[in-house]
Amino acid sequence: MKEFIALCFTKPVIKRASLTALVVGTILIVINHGDALIRGQMDANRLFKIILTVCVPYIVSTVSSASTVLSMTKGQS
């Protein structure tokens, strides 16, 4: 588990997860909140949901990348 956590904080994993979160998060924000953003209907609740919309793909990408690297270093596929 320590090795997995350490992999989550390596530069390549962070870079890939950040790019994924930026692209996927932006697309999801436009789909889910675009109309409200255009109308200027921002409140704390919507801002919280937008932040989560970016965090979820970051976490998914991080876990996926770290799992892949870990399985490759242990000779599994």
Secondary structure, DSSP 8 states (H G I E B T S, - for coil): -HHHHHHHTSHHHHHHHHHHHHHHHHHHHHHHHHHHHHHT---HHHHHHHHHHHHHHHHHHHHHHHHHHHHHHTT--
